[in-house]
Amino acid sequence: MFQRLFGRERHANRAITEALYAQIVAAARQTVFY
């Protein structure tokens, strides 16, 4: 039970990290283009 909960939290954290990384990359590209 604890392993499942931990696995879900880890998966959610990875999704959040990827979303933040995508935003940073998009912002960096806009800064370069403009």
C-alpha positions as CSV (number, residue, x, y, z in Angstrom):
1,M,0.0,0.0,0.0
2,F,2.7,2.5,0.9
3,Q,4.7,1.5,-2.2
4,R,1.7,2.3,-4.4
5,L,1.2,5.7,-2.8
6,F,4.9,6.5,-3.0
7,G,4.9,5.4,-6.7
8,R,2.0,7.7,-7.5
9,E,3.6,10.7,-5.8
10,R,6.8,10.0,-7.6
11,H,4.9,9.8,-10.9
12,A,3.1,13.1,-10.2
13,N,6.3,14.8,-9.2
14,R,7.9,13.8,-12.5
15,A,4.9,15.1,-14.5
16,I,5.1,18.4,-12.6
17,T,8.8,18.6,-13.2
18,E,8.4,17.9,-16.9
19,A,5.6,20.6,-17.2
20,L,7.9,23.2,-15.5
21,Y,10.8,22.3,-17.7
22,A,8.6,22.7,-20.8
23,Q,7.5,26.2,-19.6
24,I,11.1,27.2,-19.0
25,V,12.2,26.0,-22.4
26,A,9.3,27.8,-24.1
27,A,10.1,31.0,-22.2
28,A,13.8,30.7,-23.2
29,R,12.8,30.2,-26.9
30,Q,10.6,33.2,-26.8
31,T,13.4,35.3,-25.3
32,V,15.8,34.1,-28.0
33,F,13.3,34.8,-30.9
34,Y,12.2,38.1,-29.6
